[in-house]
């Protein structure tokens, strides 16, 4: 963005996508795949600092974890693509350590945990749009995993649904630097305002 970023906390929501141990933490099924980009962007520390600032400013904080019942009965019997990887790795099973939100971002009183995410786009299988509209939210800020998958899918739907969308370039991570950089360089500008978290913090 060339102009200074301005935000009204009363009409802004910060949506944290899949900050779960499977991605964020040593021992998580998918952590090794994203660790390089997490280290490059310092995304976890950046996100914690941003959440603290956003919460203090009165921004709505939303957590959007993905979880499945044991056996993955919510999915097709023949998953493919990224969800096949989730099933094959036995990842994000409800009630397990891997599916839990990382301790550094444990939801606080007043935060909203979006329930029902079973796929890539947060809008597809949850009531997030209903909650955002009922709270008068106009601007949606997105961070999380993966840069080019769930964050990007949610970004596109938020854009299509008429929200002002801001994507956090240093609070996201993908399975390779090339994929992360490509999404931010070529896809994010089409459907959002890609910015670093420091710019968002300054706008509060």
KEZA-979086 format. One record per residue (C-alpha): residue in one letter; x, y, z; residue number from 1. Coordinates in steps of 0.02 Angstrom, whole numbers, plus 50000, padded with zeros to 5 digits. Layout:
residues N
residu: A, c1: X, c2: Y, c3: Z, num: NUM
...
This chain:
residues 204
residu: X, c1: 50000, c2: 50000, c3: 50000, num: 1
residu: X, c1: 50065, c2: 50172, c3: 49956, num: 2
residu: X, c1: 49948, c2: 50269, c3: 50071, num: 3
residu: X, c1: 49959, c2: 50259, c3: 50260, num: 4
residu: X, c1: 49851, c2: 50118, c3: 50326, num: 5
residu: X, c1: 49701, c2: 50171, c3: 50429, num: 6
residu: X, c1: 49595, c2: 50054, c3: 50534, num: 7
residu: X, c1: 49441, c2: 50073, c3: 50643, num: 8
residu: X, c1: 49457, c2: 49941, c3: 50780, num: 9
residu: X, c1: 49268, c2: 49938, c3: 50803, num: 10
residu: X, c1: 49242, c2: 49875, c3: 50626, num: 11
residu: X, c1: 49399, c2: 49768, c3: 50610, num: 12
residu: X, c1: 49426, c2: 49583, c3: 50641, num: 13
residu: X, c1: 49592, c2: 49491, c3: 50649, num: 14
residu: X, c1: 49567, c2: 49312, c3: 50589, num: 15
residu: X, c1: 49701, c2: 49187, c3: 50640, num: 16
residu: X, c1: 49695, c2: 49034, c3: 50529, num: 17
residu: X, c1: 49757, c2: 48867, c3: 50593, num: 18
residu: X, c1: 49886, c2: 48925, c3: 50720, num: 19
residu: X, c1: 49884, c2: 48747, c3: 50785, num: 20
residu: X, c1: 50023, c2: 48637, c3: 50848, num: 21
residu: X, c1: 50022, c2: 48529, c3: 50692, num: 22
residu: X, c1: 50095, c2: 48681, c3: 50603, num: 23
residu: X, c1: 50173, c2: 48790, c3: 50736, num: 24
residu: X, c1: 50265, c2: 48672, c3: 50852, num: 25
residu: X, c1: 50404, c2: 48544, c3: 50853, num: 26
residu: X, c1: 50322, c2: 48373, c3: 50842, num: 27
residu: X, c1: 50175, c2: 48436, c3: 50741, num: 28
residu: X, c1: 50138, c2: 48329, c3: 50588, num: 29
residu: X, c1: 50162, c2: 48475, c3: 50468, num: 30
residu: X, c1: 50286, c2: 48580, c3: 50565, num: 31
residu: X, c1: 50442, c2: 48526, c3: 50472, num: 32
residu: X, c1: 50358, c2: 48573, c3: 50308, num: 33
residu: X, c1: 50328, c2: 48753, c3: 50362, num: 34
residu: X, c1: 50473, c2: 48782, c3: 50482, num: 35
residu: X, c1: 50586, c2: 48864, c3: 50351, num: 36
residu: X, c1: 50458, c2: 48998, c3: 50307, num: 37
residu: X, c1: 50408, c2: 49022, c3: 50489, num: 38
residu: X, c1: 50589, c2: 49058, c3: 50530, num: 39
residu: X, c1: 50610, c2: 49172, c3: 50380, num: 40
residu: X, c1: 50460, c2: 49279, c3: 50422, num: 41
residu: X, c1: 50468, c2: 49259, c3: 50613, num: 42
residu: X, c1: 50283, c2: 49239, c3: 50593, num: 43
residu: X, c1: 50238, c2: 49171, c3: 50764, num: 44
residu: X, c1: 50322, c2: 49311, c3: 50862, num: 45
residu: X, c1: 50251, c2: 49440, c3: 50741, num: 46
residu: X, c1: 50077, c2: 49369, c3: 50762, num: 47
residu: X, c1: 50086, c2: 49367, c3: 50952, num: 48
residu: X, c1: 50140, c2: 49550, c3: 50953, num: 49
residu: X, c1: 50002, c2: 49597, c3: 50831, num: 50
residu: X, c1: 49868, c2: 49505, c3: 50930, num: 51
residu: X, c1: 49920, c2: 49593, c3: 51090, num: 52
residu: X, c1: 49910, c2: 49763, c3: 51005, num: 53
residu: X, c1: 49746, c2: 49722, c3: 50917, num: 54
residu: X, c1: 49664, c2: 49657, c3: 51075, num: 55
residu: X, c1: 49718, c2: 49812, c3: 51171, num: 56
residu: X, c1: 49645, c2: 49923, c3: 51034, num: 57
residu: X, c1: 49476, c2: 49836, c3: 51038, num: 58
residu: X, c1: 49491, c2: 49738, c3: 50876, num: 59
residu: X, c1: 49388, c2: 49578, c3: 50866, num: 60
residu: X, c1: 49505, c2: 49428, c3: 50876, num: 61
residu: X, c1: 49447, c2: 49270, c3: 50788, num: 62
residu: X, c1: 49531, c2: 49099, c3: 50788, num: 63
residu: X, c1: 49493, c2: 48980, c3: 50644, num: 64
residu: X, c1: 49564, c2: 48808, c3: 50682, num: 65
residu: X, c1: 49530, c2: 48657, c3: 50572, num: 66
residu: X, c1: 49480, c2: 48496, c3: 50660, num: 67
residu: X, c1: 49410, c2: 48325, c3: 50615, num: 68
residu: X, c1: 49333, c2: 48183, c3: 50712, num: 69
residu: X, c1: 49439, c2: 48026, c3: 50725, num: 70
residu: X, c1: 49422, c2: 47934, c3: 50560, num: 71
residu: X, c1: 49388, c2: 48093, c3: 50460, num: 72
residu: X, c1: 49206, c2: 48049, c3: 50431, num: 73
residu: X, c1: 49173, c2: 48230, c3: 50379, num: 74
residu: X, c1: 49276, c2: 48205, c3: 50221, num: 75
residu: X, c1: 49252, c2: 48103, c3: 50064, num: 76
residu: X, c1: 49312, c2: 47924, c3: 50076, num: 77
residu: X, c1: 49437, c2: 47964, c3: 49939, num: 78
residu: X, c1: 49519, c2: 48130, c3: 49987, num: 79
residu: X, c1: 49647, c2: 48204, c3: 49870, num: 80
residu: X, c1: 49761, c2: 48354, c3: 49867, num: 81
residu: X, c1: 49805, c2: 48438, c3: 50030, num: 82
residu: X, c1: 49666, c2: 48354, c3: 50129, num: 83
residu: X, c1: 49736, c2: 48184, c3: 50081, num: 84
residu: X, c1: 49898, c2: 48239, c3: 50163, num: 85
residu: X, c1: 49803, c2: 48285, c3: 50320, num: 86
residu: X, c1: 49718, c2: 48115, c3: 50326, num: 87
residu: X, c1: 49877, c2: 48018, c3: 50285, num: 88
residu: X, c1: 49968, c2: 48110, c3: 50425, num: 89
residu: X, c1: 49823, c2: 48087, c3: 50548, num: 90
residu: X, c1: 49831, c2: 48274, c3: 50577, num: 91
residu: X, c1: 49709, c2: 48396, c3: 50660, num: 92
residu: X, c1: 49609, c2: 48263, c3: 50752, num: 93
residu: X, c1: 49489, c2: 48345, c3: 50874, num: 94
residu: X, c1: 49546, c2: 48335, c3: 51055, num: 95
residu: X, c1: 49729, c2: 48300, c3: 51016, num: 96
residu: X, c1: 49881, c2: 48407, c3: 51055, num: 97
residu: X, c1: 49912, c2: 48431, c3: 50869, num: 98
residu: X, c1: 49741, c2: 48507, c3: 50841, num: 99
residu: X, c1: 49756, c2: 48626, c3: 50989, num: 100
residu: X, c1: 49792, c2: 48810, c3: 50960, num: 101
residu: X, c1: 49973, c2: 48848, c3: 51003, num: 102
residu: X, c1: 49997, c2: 48906, c3: 51182, num: 103
residu: X, c1: 50068, c2: 49075, c3: 51128, num: 104
residu: X, c1: 49901, c2: 49116, c3: 51048, num: 105
residu: X, c1: 49781, c2: 49036, c3: 51171, num: 106
residu: X, c1: 49612, c2: 49121, c3: 51147, num: 107
residu: X, c1: 49578, c2: 49252, c3: 51279, num: 108
residu: X, c1: 49413, c2: 49304, c3: 51355, num: 109
residu: X, c1: 49318, c2: 49397, c3: 51221, num: 110
residu: X, c1: 49403, c2: 49310, c3: 51076, num: 111
residu: X, c1: 49294, c2: 49211, c3: 50956, num: 112
residu: X, c1: 49338, c2: 49033, c3: 50907, num: 113
residu: X, c1: 49260, c2: 48992, c3: 50739, num: 114
residu: X, c1: 49193, c2: 48814, c3: 50740, num: 115
residu: X, c1: 49163, c2: 48694, c3: 50597, num: 116
residu: X, c1: 49312, c2: 48726, c3: 50483, num: 117
residu: X, c1: 49334, c2: 48565, c3: 50386, num: 118
residu: X, c1: 49411, c2: 48630, c3: 50225, num: 119
residu: X, c1: 49522, c2: 48765, c3: 50157, num: 120
residu: X, c1: 49408, c2: 48917, c3: 50147, num: 121
residu: X, c1: 49352, c2: 48976, c3: 50319, num: 122
residu: X, c1: 49193, c2: 49046, c3: 50243, num: 123
residu: X, c1: 49142, c2: 48880, c3: 50163, num: 124
residu: X, c1: 49095, c2: 48774, c3: 50314, num: 125
residu: X, c1: 49079, c2: 48896, c3: 50459, num: 126
residu: X, c1: 48968, c2: 49039, c3: 50515, num: 127
residu: X, c1: 49109, c2: 49168, c3: 50507, num: 128
residu: X, c1: 49016, c2: 49277, c3: 50383, num: 129
residu: X, c1: 48863, c2: 49283, c3: 50496, num: 130
residu: X, c1: 48971, c2: 49331, c3: 50645, num: 131
residu: X, c1: 49068, c2: 49464, c3: 50550, num: 132
residu: X, c1: 48909, c2: 49545, c3: 50483, num: 133
residu: X, c1: 48819, c2: 49536, c3: 50650, num: 134
residu: X, c1: 48964, c2: 49628, c3: 50731, num: 135
residu: X, c1: 48971, c2: 49761, c3: 50595, num: 136
residu: X, c1: 49144, c2: 49708, c3: 50536, num: 137
residu: X, c1: 49202, c2: 49790, c3: 50375, num: 138
residu: X, c1: 49389, c2: 49752, c3: 50375, num: 139
residu: X, c1: 49460, c2: 49577, c3: 50391, num: 140
residu: X, c1: 49645, c2: 49550, c3: 50429, num: 141
residu: X, c1: 49711, c2: 49376, c3: 50389, num: 142
residu: X, c1: 49861, c2: 49278, c3: 50449, num: 143
residu: X, c1: 49906, c2: 49096, c3: 50470, num: 144
residu: X, c1: 49933, c2: 48936, c3: 50371, num: 145
residu: X, c1: 49958, c2: 48905, c3: 50231, num: 146
residu: X, c1: 49999, c2: 49065, c3: 50139, num: 147
residu: X, c1: 49943, c2: 48992, c3: 49973, num: 148
residu: X, c1: 49806, c2: 48877, c3: 50037, num: 149
residu: X, c1: 49687, c2: 48914, c3: 50182, num: 150
residu: X, c1: 49739, c2: 49096, c3: 50201, num: 151
residu: X, c1: 49725, c2: 49125, c3: 50015, num: 152
residu: X, c1: 49558, c2: 49033, c3: 50001, num: 153
residu: X, c1: 49486, c2: 49135, c3: 50145, num: 154
residu: X, c1: 49557, c2: 49296, c3: 50070, num: 155
residu: X, c1: 49469, c2: 49265, c3: 49905, num: 156
residu: X, c1: 49301, c2: 49233, c3: 49988, num: 157
residu: X, c1: 49317, c2: 49384, c3: 50103, num: 158
residu: X, c1: 49353, c2: 49490, c3: 49949, num: 159
residu: X, c1: 49204, c2: 49416, c3: 49854, num: 160
residu: X, c1: 49092, c2: 49446, c3: 50005, num: 161
residu: X, c1: 49131, c2: 49631, c3: 50005, num: 162
residu: X, c1: 49251, c2: 49648, c3: 50150, num: 163
residu: X, c1: 49405, c2: 49756, c3: 50147, num: 164
residu: X, c1: 49540, c2: 49624, c3: 50158, num: 165
residu: X, c1: 49715, c2: 49646, c3: 50230, num: 166
residu: X, c1: 49840, c2: 49503, c3: 50222, num: 167
residu: X, c1: 49990, c2: 49492, c3: 50337, num: 168
residu: X, c1: 50146, c2: 49452, c3: 50238, num: 169
residu: X, c1: 50251, c2: 49416, c3: 50394, num: 170
residu: X, c1: 50117, c2: 49319, c3: 50490, num: 171
residu: X, c1: 50092, c2: 49183, c3: 50361, num: 172
residu: X, c1: 50191, c2: 49030, c3: 50308, num: 173
residu: X, c1: 50188, c2: 48900, c3: 50169, num: 174
residu: X, c1: 50280, c2: 48737, c3: 50136, num: 175
residu: X, c1: 50417, c2: 48826, c3: 50039, num: 176
residu: X, c1: 50487, c2: 49001, c3: 50023, num: 177
residu: X, c1: 50450, c2: 48998, c3: 49837, num: 178
residu: X, c1: 50265, c2: 48959, c3: 49864, num: 179
residu: X, c1: 50251, c2: 49089, c3: 50002, num: 180
residu: X, c1: 50335, c2: 49225, c3: 49901, num: 181
residu: X, c1: 50238, c2: 49183, c3: 49743, num: 182
residu: X, c1: 50070, c2: 49197, c3: 49831, num: 183
residu: X, c1: 50114, c2: 49363, c3: 49911, num: 184
residu: X, c1: 50188, c2: 49435, c3: 49751, num: 185
residu: X, c1: 50057, c2: 49380, c3: 49626, num: 186
residu: X, c1: 49896, c2: 49322, c3: 49710, num: 187
residu: X, c1: 49876, c2: 49426, c3: 49867, num: 188
residu: X, c1: 49877, c2: 49597, c3: 49779, num: 189
residu: X, c1: 49729, c2: 49541, c3: 49672, num: 190
residu: X, c1: 49615, c2: 49509, c3: 49820, num: 191
residu: X, c1: 49687, c2: 49606, c3: 49968, num: 192
residu: X, c1: 49806, c2: 49736, c3: 50034, num: 193
residu: X, c1: 49964, c2: 49638, c3: 50078, num: 194
residu: X, c1: 50059, c2: 49724, c3: 50220, num: 195
residu: X, c1: 50179, c2: 49685, c3: 50360, num: 196
residu: X, c1: 50113, c2: 49671, c3: 50536, num: 197
residu: X, c1: 50208, c2: 49825, c3: 50593, num: 198
residu: X, c1: 50102, c2: 49931, c3: 50476, num: 199
residu: X, c1: 49944, c2: 49860, c3: 50551, num: 200
residu: X, c1: 50004, c2: 49888, c3: 50728, num: 201
residu: X, c1: 50045, c2: 50068, c3: 50686, num: 202
residu: X, c1: 49870, c2: 50092, c3: 50616, num: 203
residu: X, c1: 49790, c2: 50044, c3: 50782, num: 204
